[in-house]
Amino acid sequence: MAVSPDETMVVSGSLDGRVWLWNRKNGKIVDDPWEGHNSPVTCLDWSPNARQVASASEDGTIRRWHPDTGQQIAPPIQTGQWVLVVKYSPQGDRFASGGEDNMIRMWSKDGELLVGIRGHDNWVWSLCWSKDGQRIFSGSADATIRKWRSIDGGELAVLRGHTNGVRSLCLTPDERHLVSASSDCSVRIWDLKTDQQVGDPLWHDDEVRALVIFPDGNCFASAGLDHKIYIWSLEAALQHGRDQVCVHIAVVSIVSNRPCIMHSPTRSSRGVQLHL
């Protein structure tokens, strides 16, 4: 799933390879699905100007769509490998992809391969750009996070601490910290001046698959296979060690009409409830 820059539309991908556009306000599907992939869609991303949507798939292709028409704007990019993540640069002049061949690839906005980056020892699952587009961060099934120069693929740092694959990455708005989610059931915070972990890991009860930073940078949310969403206070997580402050949202069912349940966590390492 990916939300448009103006937050009015959402795109989602399905196991049958189709991409769906939704009106976020009324929750309805907009027109017919976008068809082209012949295997599950693994990732979606909007260009910063909202004129393109990129989709990645297990069929080894990256496809770019015009959101107003649902038509592909160029021939698909054939990688020959499962593509697990695709991300536009903040400037919209490039996009990056990663997948099962352990590589990161930089593409021009026209789909020309600019550089291939090697360094990971396993699948690349997550990517995150710096605001100026000069650096890119990658998370891999090899349990490392790597920081690269985007222009030539030069490796700048390797961040180690997770004990299983890194599924999601987010930069704080001030770019002082990187937050990571992992299959080791933890969320970790990294100081980008030292490239070291700060604070204790923040724990789920199962693999953590998704992260999002709030626009003001004060909080971030994590979601995992334990069917729980935690909303964490960044300041508390950095300052209070094991007394991290968060809200716990238990996802009852994605098809249920019942509301979600919100309460403070029971684990002592998660601290008290944060009132939003």
N, C-alpha and C positions, 0 to 999 in steps of 0.2 A: 504494500500500500504506500501511496505517496500523496501528500496534500499539496495543492497548487500554491504558488507564492502568495496569492491574495486570499488564500484559505477558503475559496468559494467552491472548489471542486476537489474530488478525490479520484485517483485511479487505483484499481486493484487488479491483480493478476490471479489466474486460476490454474488448476492442475491440467485443464484441457488445453492450455496454451493461449486462451483468449484474455484480452485486456478490457476492463469495463471502466467507463467514466460515470461518476456519480455526482449529483448535485448535493453539496454538503448541507444546504439549508433545508431542503425537503426530503432528503434521503432517498431520492429516486434515481434510477438509472437514466442516463442521457443517451438516447438513440441506441443503435445496435452495438454489440461488442466489436472490438478491433481484432481482426483475425490475421494470423500470419505465422505465429509460432506453432510448432507441432509437438511440443513437450511442455512441461510445467514452467510457468513464469516464476523466476526466482527473485527478481528485484525490479523496481521502478524508480525513476527520478524525473523531476521536472527541471527544465532549464530555468535559469534565473528570470528570464523575460517571459516565461510561461508559453512560449511559442512552440516548444517541443516537449515531448515525453519520451524518454528512453526506457526500453524494456530489455531485460536480460532473461535468458532461458537455458534450461538443460539441453535444448537443441543446438547449443553452441553459437547462437546468433545474438547480436545486439540489434534491435530495431528501433527506429526513431519515427514518431508519430506526430501528426498535426492534431492537436486536441480539438480544434473546431470541426474537423472533417472526419477524424478517425482513420485517415489514410497515411500510409507510410510516405515519408518525405524523401527517402533515398533507398537504394537497395540495402538489404540487410548486411551487416558486417559478419563475416564468417570467421569464427575463431577456431573451430574444430574441437573445442573443449566446453564442458559445462561452464557457463558464466554465472557467477553467484552474486556479484555486486557491480553496480554501475553508478557513478557519481559525476555530475557536472561540476566544473570549477565555479567559484562565485562570480567570475567574470563572464562565464558562458562561452568562452573561446575554446574550451577543451572539455573532454570528459575522460574519466578513468574507469577501467574495469579490472576485475580480478576473478579468479576461478580455480578450477581443479588442477591446472597445470602449474600452480604455485607462483604464477607471474602476475605482475601489474602491468597493464598496458595504458599508455596515454594516447588519446586520439584527438585529432583536430575536430572542430565543429562540423567539418565536412566528411568526417569518417576516415581520414588518413591516419595511419599509424605513425606516431611521432617517436615513441621510444618504448621499449620493453624493459621492465625492471625485474631483475632476479635477485633473490636473497632469502626468501622464505623457503622452508623445507616441507611445507604442506600447503593445503588449499588456502587461498585468500578469501576470507569471509566478509571483511568490512573495510571501508575506506572513509576517510574524512579529510577535507581540504582546509588549509588555513585561509583566512579572509582574503589575503593578498594573492592567493593562488601559487605562492612560491614553494610551499611545502605540502606534502600529503602524508597522511598517517595510514598505516595498514594493519589490520588484525588478521591473524592466521590460525589455522588448525594446529600449527606448530607451537602455540601458546605464547608467541611473542607479538609485540607491537613494534613496528618499525617506522622511523621518520625518514623521509626522503626529500631531496630536492626534486621538484616536479619537472624542471627544465631538462635535466639530463639523467635523472634517476640515481643520483649520488646518494649513498646511504649516510644519514646524519647521526642516527642513534638507534639502539635496540633497547626496548623496555621489557624487562623480564620480571616476572612475579606470579603471573597466572600459571596454573598447573594443567590447564586444558585450553582448548581452542578459544580464541577471542572472537565473539560474535557481533559486537556492535561497539562503535566509537563515537564520541561527541566531544567537541571543544566547547569550553565555556566562552561566553561572549567576549571576555577580556583576553582570551587566549592564554591565560596563565596556567590553566589546568586542562588536562585531557581525562575524560571519564571512559572507562571500558567495562564491558559486560562479557561474561565468559561462561563456557560450559562447565567450569569448575564451581558453579553456583555462586560466584561472587561478582560484585561490582567494585572496581578499584579506581582511585583517583591518583593522577600523576602530575607532579610539578614539572613544567616544561622548561624551567631554567636549569634544573638539575637532572631532568629525565629520570627521576626516582619516584617511587610510590610514596604518597603521603597519607597518613591516617591508616586505620585498620581496614581490612576488607569489609564490605557490606554484604551480608549473606541473604540469599534466598534458600529455599528448600529443594531446589532443583536447578537445572540449567537456566541461565539468564540469556535471553535472546534479543532484547530490544532496550534501547535507551533513548531518552529525549531530554534536552536541556530546556528549561523555561526561558523565554525571551529576556527576562531581567537577570538571568544568571543566578538567582538566589536558590533555586531548587532544580532537581532533576528527577525523572521518573524512570523506573526500571520494571521490566516485565519478564516473566519466565514460564517454564513448563510446570511450575507449581501452581499455576492459575492465579497468581497474585501479582498485583502492581504495588510497588512501593514508591512513595514520593518523599524524597530525601532533601533535607536542608544542607546545602553545600557548606555553609559556614560551620554548622554544627558538626558535620562529618569531618571537617578539617581540624576543628579545635578540640573536640571532646572525645576523640578516640573511640572507645567502646560505648559512649553515651550518644551515639548518633540519633538525631531526631528525624522521625519520619511518620507519614501516614501510610497505613496498610489498607489496600482495597482488595477484597476478595472477589474475584470474578466468578459469580455463581454459574452462569451459563451464557454463551454467546447467543443463544436462541430463546432465552427465558425472558418473560415480561417482568420478572422480579427485579427490583433495583439492586445495584451492587451494594455490598456490605462494607462499610468503612469503620475501622477501629485501629487502636494502637496495637503494635505487635506484642506478642507474648514473650518472645525471646528477650532475655535480659540484655543482650548485646545490641538491641535495636533501640532501647531508650523509650522516651515518652512520646505522646502524640503531638504532632505539629498542627496547630489550628490555622487554617488558611482562610 
